């Protein structure tokens, strides 16, 4: 931190310097893989069970714990909002 540069810079020069620095940092960052276009926004019960590996009893106990919006009830079918489900699965376990 001994490299101190005191130089009068114009605002446009400072903006340009910041922009270049940010672009350089972003180019070094790990790229975010794109979400496949064929991924449906909702999942069936079977898909969720296959993904989680939960047996039937555990699956339905977990469904009862899920907040509103994660589970979509269509008649007798249960559908799951993929994005909200992933967020819920990543949250720390509740007591």
N, CA, C and O atoms as CSV, one atom per row, in Angstrom:
chain,resi,resn,atom,element,x,y,z
A,1,UNK,N,N,0.824,-1.181,0.000
A,1,UNK,CA,C,0.000,0.000,0.000
A,1,UNK,C,C,0.872,1.250,0.000
A,1,UNK,O,O,0.398,2.338,0.327
A,2,UNK,N,N,2.103,1.107,-0.352
A,2,UNK,CA,C,3.011,2.243,-0.407
A,2,UNK,C,C,2.917,2.994,-1.721
A,2,UNK,O,O,3.477,4.083,-1.851
A,3,UNK,N,N,2.223,2.437,-2.691
A,3,UNK,CA,C,2.103,3.093,-3.988
A,3,UNK,C,C,0.992,4.130,-3.936
A,3,UNK,O,O,-0.176,3.798,-4.137
A,4,UNK,N,N,1.339,5.361,-3.672
A,4,UNK,CA,C,0.380,6.449,-3.600
A,4,UNK,C,C,0.642,7.374,-4.769
A,4,UNK,O,O,1.764,7.830,-4.989
A,5,UNK,N,N,-0.398,7.635,-5.499
A,5,UNK,CA,C,-0.279,8.506,-6.663
A,5,UNK,C,C,-1.241,9.658,-6.488
A,5,UNK,O,O,-2.455,9.464,-6.431
A,6,UNK,N,N,-0.704,10.834,-6.404
A,6,UNK,CA,C,-1.541,12.026,-6.321
A,6,UNK,C,C,-1.443,12.725,-7.663
A,6,UNK,O,O,-0.389,13.227,-8.051
A,7,UNK,N,N,-2.551,12.744,-8.352
A,7,UNK,CA,C,-2.559,13.327,-9.678
A,7,UNK,C,C,-3.921,13.948,-9.921
A,7,UNK,O,O,-4.952,13.337,-9.638
A,8,UNK,N,N,-3.921,15.146,-10.437
A,8,UNK,CA,C,-5.225,15.742,-10.761
A,8,UNK,C,C,-5.817,15.047,-11.991
A,8,UNK,O,O,-5.252,15.110,-13.083
A,9,UNK,N,N,-6.940,14.398,-11.801
A,9,UNK,CA,C,-7.622,13.718,-12.904
A,9,UNK,C,C,-8.938,14.416,-13.178
A,9,UNK,O,O,-9.616,14.887,-12.265
A,10,UNK,N,N,-9.278,14.470,-14.421
A,10,UNK,CA,C,-10.598,14.973,-14.788
A,10,UNK,C,C,-11.615,13.893,-14.462
A,10,UNK,O,O,-11.284,12.710,-14.387
A,11,UNK,N,N,-12.837,14.309,-14.272
A,11,UNK,CA,C,-13.897,13.360,-13.942
A,11,UNK,C,C,-14.033,12.296,-15.030
A,11,UNK,O,O,-14.205,11.118,-14.716
A,12,UNK,N,N,-13.960,12.681,-16.277
A,12,UNK,CA,C,-14.090,11.715,-17.375
A,12,UNK,C,C,-12.933,10.717,-17.358
A,12,UNK,O,O,-13.132,9.542,-17.665
A,13,UNK,N,N,-11.734,11.165,-17.005
A,13,UNK,CA,C,-10.583,10.266,-16.922
A,13,UNK,C,C,-10.751,9.270,-15.780
A,13,UNK,O,O,-10.437,8.087,-15.919
A,14,UNK,N,N,-11.252,9.769,-14.646
A,14,UNK,CA,C,-11.491,8.896,-13.489
A,14,UNK,C,C,-12.563,7.856,-13.821
A,14,UNK,O,O,-12.406,6.679,-13.495
A,15,UNK,N,N,-13.651,8.284,-14.468
A,15,UNK,CA,C,-14.706,7.352,-14.866
A,15,UNK,C,C,-14.166,6.286,-15.809
A,15,UNK,O,O,-14.492,5.107,-15.675
A,16,UNK,N,N,-13.347,6.701,-16.754
A,16,UNK,CA,C,-12.751,5.773,-17.712
A,16,UNK,C,C,-11.849,4.767,-16.998
A,16,UNK,O,O,-11.880,3.575,-17.306
A,17,UNK,N,N,-11.057,5.238,-16.059
A,17,UNK,CA,C,-10.171,4.370,-15.292
A,17,UNK,C,C,-10.966,3.347,-14.466
A,17,UNK,O,O,-10.606,2.172,-14.411
A,18,UNK,N,N,-12.037,3.803,-13.834
A,18,UNK,CA,C,-12.879,2.903,-13.037
A,18,UNK,C,C,-13.545,1.869,-13.935
A,18,UNK,O,O,-13.582,0.685,-13.600
A,19,UNK,N,N,-14.074,2.311,-15.079
A,19,UNK,CA,C,-14.736,1.392,-16.004
A,19,UNK,C,C,-13.777,0.308,-16.487
A,19,UNK,O,O,-14.131,-0.871,-16.519
A,20,UNK,N,N,-12.567,0.706,-16.861
A,20,UNK,CA,C,-11.584,-0.276,-17.308
A,20,UNK,C,C,-11.226,-1.258,-16.200
A,20,UNK,O,O,-11.071,-2.453,-16.451
A,21,UNK,N,N,-11.095,-0.756,-14.978
A,21,UNK,CA,C,-10.761,-1.624,-13.845
A,21,UNK,C,C,-11.865,-2.633,-13.578
A,21,UNK,O,O,-11.597,-3.809,-13.330
A,22,UNK,N,N,-13.099,-2.171,-13.631
A,22,UNK,CA,C,-14.241,-3.071,-13.393
A,22,UNK,C,C,-14.316,-4.121,-14.495
A,22,UNK,O,O,-14.522,-5.300,-14.208
A,23,UNK,N,N,-14.153,-3.712,-15.746
A,23,UNK,CA,C,-14.200,-4.665,-16.861
A,23,UNK,C,C,-13.075,-5.693,-16.747
A,23,UNK,O,O,-13.282,-6.869,-17.048
A,24,UNK,N,N,-11.899,-5.266,-16.321
A,24,UNK,CA,C,-10.777,-6.188,-16.146
A,24,UNK,C,C,-11.092,-7.197,-15.032
A,24,UNK,O,O,-10.816,-8.389,-15.168
A,25,UNK,N,N,-11.672,-6.706,-13.936
A,25,UNK,CA,C,-12.021,-7.602,-12.826
A,25,UNK,C,C,-13.108,-8.592,-13.248
A,25,UNK,O,O,-13.041,-9.770,-12.898
A,26,UNK,N,N,-14.106,-8.123,-13.998
A,26,UNK,CA,C,-15.182,-9.014,-14.449
A,26,UNK,C,C,-14.672,-10.063,-15.420
A,26,UNK,O,O,-15.157,-11.194,-15.424
A,27,UNK,N,N,-13.700,-9.699,-16.242
A,27,UNK,CA,C,-13.175,-10.671,-17.199
A,27,UNK,C,C,-12.388,-11.778,-16.501
A,27,UNK,O,O,-12.250,-12.876,-17.042
A,28,UNK,N,N,-11.873,-11.498,-15.308
A,28,UNK,CA,C,-11.127,-12.501,-14.549
A,28,UNK,C,C,-12.047,-13.378,-13.699
A,28,UNK,O,O,-11.650,-14.463,-13.276
A,29,UNK,N,N,-13.274,-12.914,-13.448
A,29,UNK,CA,C,-14.217,-13.659,-12.613
A,29,UNK,C,C,-14.703,-14.894,-13.359
A,29,UNK,O,O,-14.729,-14.930,-14.589
A,30,UNK,N,N,-15.089,-15.910,-12.578
A,30,UNK,CA,C,-15.618,-17.141,-13.165
A,30,UNK,C,C,-16.959,-16.845,-13.824
A,30,UNK,O,O,-17.821,-16.217,-13.210
A,31,UNK,N,N,-17.146,-17.282,-15.053
A,31,UNK,CA,C,-18.417,-17.016,-15.729
A,31,UNK,C,C,-19.556,-17.817,-15.109
A,31,UNK,O,O,-19.364,-18.938,-14.638
A,32,UNK,N,N,-20.728,-17.227,-15.118
A,32,UNK,CA,C,-21.925,-17.898,-14.617
A,32,UNK,C,C,-22.479,-18.734,-15.761
A,32,UNK,O,O,-22.788,-18.196,-16.824
A,33,UNK,N,N,-22.610,-20.046,-15.559
A,33,UNK,CA,C,-23.127,-20.869,-16.651
A,33,UNK,C,C,-24.572,-20.493,-16.980
A,33,UNK,O,O,-25.373,-20.285,-16.069
A,34,UNK,N,N,-24.911,-20.404,-18.239
A,34,UNK,CA,C,-26.282,-20.047,-18.605
A,34,UNK,C,C,-27.250,-21.167,-18.248
A,34,UNK,O,O,-26.909,-22.349,-18.297
A,35,UNK,N,N,-28.447,-20.770,-17.894
A,35,UNK,CA,C,-29.501,-21.737,-17.576
A,35,UNK,C,C,-29.984,-22.344,-18.887
A,35,UNK,O,O,-30.313,-21.605,-19.815
A,36,UNK,N,N,-30.033,-23.655,-18.986
A,36,UNK,CA,C,-30.520,-24.272,-20.231
A,36,UNK,C,C,-31.940,-23.813,-20.554
A,36,UNK,O,O,-32.778,-23.669,-19.663
A,37,UNK,N,N,-32.192,-23.589,-21.825
A,37,UNK,CA,C,-33.497,-23.093,-22.246
A,37,UNK,C,C,-34.588,-24.140,-22.082
A,37,UNK,O,O,-35.766,-23.797,-21.990
A,38,UNK,N,N,-34.206,-25.424,-22.045
A,38,UNK,CA,C,-35.212,-26.478,-21.963
A,38,UNK,C,C,-35.616,-26.819,-20.534
A,38,UNK,O,O,-36.362,-27.777,-20.331
A,39,UNK,N,N,-35.150,-26.070,-19.536
A,39,UNK,CA,C,-35.513,-26.337,-18.146
A,39,UNK,C,C,-36.862,-25.687,-17.869
A,39,UNK,O,O,-37.018,-24.474,-18.006
A,40,UNK,N,N,-37.830,-26.501,-17.480
A,40,UNK,CA,C,-39.177,-26.008,-17.209
A,40,UNK,C,C,-39.202,-25.253,-15.882
A,40,UNK,O,O,-38.452,-25.588,-14.965
A,41,UNK,N,N,-40.059,-24.234,-15.773
A,41,UNK,CA,C,-40.132,-23.468,-14.528
A,41,UNK,C,C,-40.805,-24.228,-13.387
A,41,UNK,O,O,-40.685,-23.832,-12.228
A,42,UNK,N,N,-41.511,-25.314,-13.702
A,42,UNK,CA,C,-42.152,-26.114,-12.661
A,42,UNK,C,C,-41.668,-27.558,-12.742
A,42,UNK,O,O,-41.257,-28.040,-13.798
A,43,UNK,N,N,-41.730,-28.230,-11.600
A,43,UNK,CA,C,-41.315,-29.632,-11.515
A,43,UNK,C,C,-42.474,-30.452,-10.961
A,43,UNK,O,O,-43.294,-29.950,-10.192
A,44,UNK,N,N,-42.531,-31.700,-11.358
A,44,UNK,CA,C,-43.538,-32.608,-10.826
A,44,UNK,C,C,-43.040,-33.212,-9.514
A,44,UNK,O,O,-41.866,-33.084,-9.167
A,45,UNK,N,N,-43.939,-33.866,-8.795
A,45,UNK,CA,C,-43.558,-34.545,-7.551
A,45,UNK,C,C,-42.478,-35.585,-7.828
A,45,UNK,O,O,-41.509,-35.708,-7.080
A,46,UNK,N,N,-42.661,-36.323,-8.908
A,46,UNK,CA,C,-41.695,-37.363,-9.260
A,46,UNK,C,C,-40.312,-36.771,-9.517
A,46,UNK,O,O,-39.309,-37.326,-9.069
A,47,UNK,N,N,-40.252,-35.659,-10.227
A,47,UNK,CA,C,-38.967,-35.013,-10.505
A,47,UNK,C,C,-38.285,-34.546,-9.222
A,47,UNK,O,O,-37.071,-34.680,-9.068
A,48,UNK,N,N,-39.082,-33.994,-8.300
A,48,UNK,CA,C,-38.511,-33.523,-7.032
A,48,UNK,C,C,-37.999,-34.708,-6.221
A,48,UNK,O,O,-36.915,-34.636,-5.641
A,49,UNK,N,N,-38.760,-35.792,-6.173
A,49,UNK,CA,C,-38.318,-36.983,-5.434
A,49,UNK,C,C,-37.046,-37.561,-6.039
A,49,UNK,O,O,-36.143,-37.965,-5.305
A,50,UNK,N,N,-36.962,-37.606,-7.363
A,50,UNK,CA,C,-35.756,-38.122,-8.008
A,50,UNK,C,C,-34.554,-37.220,-7.716
A,50,UNK,O,O,-33.449,-37.704,-7.475
A,51,UNK,N,N,-34.780,-35.921,-7.740
A,51,UNK,CA,C,-33.692,-34.979,-7.515
A,51,UNK,C,C,-33.182,-35.036,-6.073
A,51,UNK,O,O,-31.975,-35.008,-5.837
A,52,UNK,N,N,-34.108,-35.117,-5.109
A,52,UNK,CA,C,-33.722,-35.080,-3.701
A,52,UNK,C,C,-33.384,-36.460,-3.142
A,52,UNK,O,O,-32.610,-36.574,-2.192
A,53,UNK,N,N,-33.961,-37.501,-3.725
A,53,UNK,CA,C,-33.753,-38.844,-3.198
A,53,UNK,C,C,-34.591,-39.150,-1.967
A,53,UNK,O,O,-34.341,-40.137,-1.274
A,54,UNK,N,N,-35.580,-38.314,-1.693
A,54,UNK,CA,C,-36.444,-38.516,-0.531
A,54,UNK,C,C,-37.433,-39.647,-0.784
A,54,UNK,O,O,-38.057,-39.688,-1.843
A,55,UNK,N,N,-37.588,-40.567,0.168
A,55,UNK,CA,C,-38.655,-41.566,0.046
A,55,UNK,C,C,-40.016,-40.878,0.248
A,55,UNK,O,O,-40.082,-39.729,0.685
A,56,UNK,N,N,-41.104,-41.606,-0.081
A,56,UNK,CA,C,-42.445,-41.009,-0.031
A,56,UNK,C,C,-42.771,-40.312,1.285
A,56,UNK,O,O,-43.241,-39.174,1.280
A,57,UNK,N,N,-42.526,-40.981,2.414
A,57,UNK,CA,C,-42.862,-40.394,3.711
A,57,UNK,C,C,-42.127,-39.084,3.956
A,57,UNK,O,O,-42.722,-38.096,4.386
A,58,UNK,N,N,-40.849,-39.087,3.683
A,58,UNK,CA,C,-40.040,-37.881,3.872
A,58,UNK,C,C,-40.488,-36.783,2.914
A,58,UNK,O,O,-40.580,-35.614,3.289
A,59,UNK,N,N,-40.763,-37.174,1.682
A,59,UNK,CA,C,-41.183,-36.210,0.666
A,59,UNK,C,C,-42.427,-35.456,1.122
A,59,UNK,O,O,-42.445,-34.226,1.094
A,60,UNK,N,N,-43.461,-36.173,1.539
A,60,UNK,CA,C,-44.702,-35.502,1.917
A,60,UNK,C,C,-44.558,-34.718,3.222
A,60,UNK,O,O,-45.253,-33.719,3.409
A,61,UNK,N,N,-43.680,-35.141,4.121
A,61,UNK,CA,C,-43.398,-34.362,5.326
A,61,UNK,C,C,-42.725,-33.037,4.949
A,61,UNK,O,O,-43.041,-31.991,5.515
A,62,UNK,N,N,-41.806,-33.093,4.000
A,62,UNK,CA,C,-41.119,-31.881,3.543
A,62,UNK,C,C,-42.086,-30.950,2.809
A,62,UNK,O,O,-42.009,-29.731,2.960
A,63,UNK,N,N,-42.989,-31.521,2.020
A,63,UNK,CA,C,-43.978,-30.706,1.304
A,63,UNK,C,C,-44.806,-29.904,2.304
A,63,UNK,O,O,-45.122,-28.740,2.059
A,64,UNK,N,N,-45.155,-30.522,3.425
A,64,UNK,CA,C,-45.946,-29.837,4.447
A,64,UNK,C,C,-45.172,-28.668,5.065
A,64,UNK,O,O,-45.788,-27.714,5.539
A,65,UNK,N,N,-43.829,-28.723,5.069
A,65,UNK,CA,C,-42.992,-27.664,5.638
A,65,UNK,C,C,-42.736,-26.517,4.652
A,65,UNK,O,O,-42.364,-25.416,5.058
A,66,UNK,N,N,-42.934,-26.780,3.375
A,66,UNK,CA,C,-42.570,-25.790,2.359
A,66,UNK,C,C,-43.470,-24.564,2.434
A,66,UNK,O,O,-44.679,-24.678,2.641
A,67,UNK,N,N,-42.862,-23.380,2.262
A,67,UNK,CA,C,-43.666,-22.157,2.303
A,67,UNK,C,C,-44.558,-22.020,1.075
A,67,UNK,O,O,-44.356,-22.685,0.059
A,68,UNK,N,N,-45.533,-21.152,1.193
A,68,UNK,CA,C,-46.461,-20.903,0.093
A,68,UNK,C,C,-45.687,-20.388,-1.119
A,68,UNK,O,O,-44.770,-19.578,-0.984
A,69,UNK,N,N,-46.057,-20.853,-2.267
A,69,UNK,CA,C,-45.395,-20.426,-3.493
A,69,UNK,C,C,-44.422,-21.466,-4.022
A,69,UNK,O,O,-44.168,-21.528,-5.225
A,70,UNK,N,N,-43.876,-22.286,-3.124
A,70,UNK,CA,C,-42.976,-23.352,-3.569
A,70,UNK,C,C,-43.817,-24.483,-4.153
A,70,UNK,O,O,-43.497,-25.039,-5.203
A,71,UNK,N,N,-44.905,-24.812,-3.444
A,71,UNK,CA,C,-45.804,-25.881,-3.877
A,71,UNK,C,C,-47.006,-25.258,-4.568
A,71,UNK,O,O,-47.616,-24.323,-4.050
A,72,UNK,N,N,-47.340,-25.780,-5.737
A,72,UNK,CA,C,-48.507,-25.326,-6.488
A,72,UNK,C,C,-49.456,-26.513,-6.561
A,72,UNK,O,O,-49.129,-27.538,-7.159
A,73,UNK,N,N,-50.616,-26.378,-5.961
A,73,UNK,CA,C,-51.578,-27.473,-5.949
A,73,UNK,C,C,-52.552,-27.300,-7.107
A,73,UNK,O,O,-53.297,-26.321,-7.161
A,74,UNK,N,N,-52.543,-28.244,-8.023
A,74,UNK,CA,C,-53.449,-28.265,-9.175
A,74,UNK,C,C,-54.307,-29.506,-9.052
A,74,UNK,O,O,-53.864,-30.611,-9.365
A,75,UNK,N,N,-55.548,-29.322,-8.591
A,75,UNK,CA,C,-56.440,-30.442,-8.356
A,75,UNK,C,C,-55.759,-31.409,-7.395
A,75,UNK,O,O,-55.468,-31.030,-6.260
A,76,UNK,N,N,-55.496,-32.644,-7.813
A,76,UNK,CA,C,-54.825,-33.607,-6.941
A,76,UNK,C,C,-53.312,-33.617,-7.153
A,76,UNK,O,O,-52.591,-34.311,-6.436
A,77,UNK,N,N,-52.830,-32.851,-8.132
A,77,UNK,CA,C,-51.401,-32.853,-8.458
A,77,UNK,C,C,-50.649,-31.806,-7.647
A,77,UNK,O,O,-51.186,-30.751,-7.309
A,78,UNK,N,N,-49.405,-32.121,-7.348
A,78,UNK,CA,C,-48.503,-31.166,-6.724
A,78,UNK,C,C,-47.442,-30.791,-7.742
A,78,UNK,O,O,-46.769,-31.658,-8.299
A,79,UNK,N,N,-47.299,-29.511,-7.977
A,79,UNK,CA,C,-46.241,-28.997,-8.837
A,79,UNK,C,C,-45.359,-28.092,-7.988
A,79,UNK,O,O,-45.805,-27.570,-6.967
A,80,UNK,N,N,-44.125,-27.906,-8.399
A,80,UNK,CA,C,-43.178,-27.137,-7.601
A,80,UNK,C,C,-42.514,-26.083,-8.470
A,80,UNK,O,O,-42.037,-26.372,-9.567
A,81,UNK,N,N,-42.489,-24.854,-7.961
A,81,UNK,CA,C,-41.779,-23.773,-8.634
A,81,UNK,C,C,-40.288,-24.062,-8.492
A,81,UNK,O,O,-39.740,-24.009,-7.390
A,82,UNK,N,N,-39.638,-24.367,-9.606
A,82,UNK,CA,C,-38.237,-24.808,-9.588
A,82,UNK,C,C,-37.331,-23.804,-8.865
A,82,UNK,O,O,-36.546,-24.191,-7.999
A,83,UNK,N,N,-37.436,-22.529,-9.215
A,83,UNK,CA,C,-36.551,-21.516,-8.640
A,83,UNK,C,C,-36.768,-21.381,-7.127
A,83,UNK,O,O,-35.804,-21.350,-6.362
A,84,UNK,N,N,-38.020,-21.302,-6.701
A,84,UNK,CA,C,-38.318,-21.159,-5.272
A,84,UNK,C,C,-37.929,-22.418,-4.503
A,84,UNK,O,O,-37.477,-22.336,-3.360
A,85,UNK,N,N,-38.104,-23.579,-5.127
A,85,UNK,CA,C,-37.718,-24.833,-4.483
A,85,UNK,C,C,-36.216,-24.871,-4.249
A,85,UNK,O,O,-35.765,-25.261,-3.172
A,86,UNK,N,N,-35.437,-24.468,-5.249
A,86,UNK,CA,C,-33.983,-24.471,-5.107
A,86,UNK,C,C,-33.535,-23.544,-3.987
A,86,UNK,O,O,-32.624,-23.873,-3.228
A,87,UNK,N,N,-34.174,-22.390,-3.887
A,87,UNK,CA,C,-33.848,-21.452,-2.804
A,87,UNK,C,C,-34.196,-22.088,-1.463
A,87,UNK,O,O,-33.408,-22.018,-0.520
A,88,UNK,N,N,-35.375,-22.710,-1.371
A,88,UNK,CA,C,-35.804,-23.324,-0.109
A,88,UNK,C,C,-34.877,-24.465,0.289
A,88,UNK,O,O,-34.557,-24.618,1.468
A,89,UNK,N,N,-34.442,-25.265,-0.676
A,89,UNK,CA,C,-33.555,-26.376,-0.376
A,89,UNK,C,C,-32.188,-25.903,0.125
A,89,UNK,O,O,-31.534,-26.608,0.893
A,90,UNK,N,N,-31.752,-24.720,-0.303
A,90,UNK,CA,C,-30.441,-24.205,0.095
A,90,UNK,C,C,-30.470,-23.492,1.446
A,90,UNK,O,O,-29.414,-23.218,2.016
A,91,UNK,N,N,-31.661,-23.187,1.969
A,91,UNK,CA,C,-31.727,-22.511,3.260
A,91,UNK,C,C,-31.342,-23.492,4.358
A,91,UNK,O,O,-31.625,-24.686,4.258
A,92,UNK,N,N,-30.690,-22.983,5.414
A,92,UNK,CA,C,-30.290,-23.880,6.513
A,92,UNK,C,C,-31.519,-24.561,7.140
A,92,UNK,O,O,-32.617,-24.005,7.154
A,93,UNK,N,N,-31.308,-25.745,7.643
A,93,UNK,CA,C,-32.396,-26.524,8.266
A,93,UNK,C,C,-32.967,-25.757,9.447
A,93,UNK,O,O,-32.242,-25.140,10.227
A,94,UNK,N,N,-34.273,-25.814,9.553
A,94,UNK,CA,C,-34.940,-25.161,10.665
A,94,UNK,C,C,-35.067,-26.129,11.836
A,94,UNK,O,O,-35.171,-27.339,11.632
A,95,UNK,N,N,-35.061,-25.594,13.084
A,95,UNK,CA,C,-35.163,-26.511,14.256
A,95,UNK,C,C,-36.481,-27.239,14.333
A,95,UNK,O,O,-36.697,-28.028,15.253
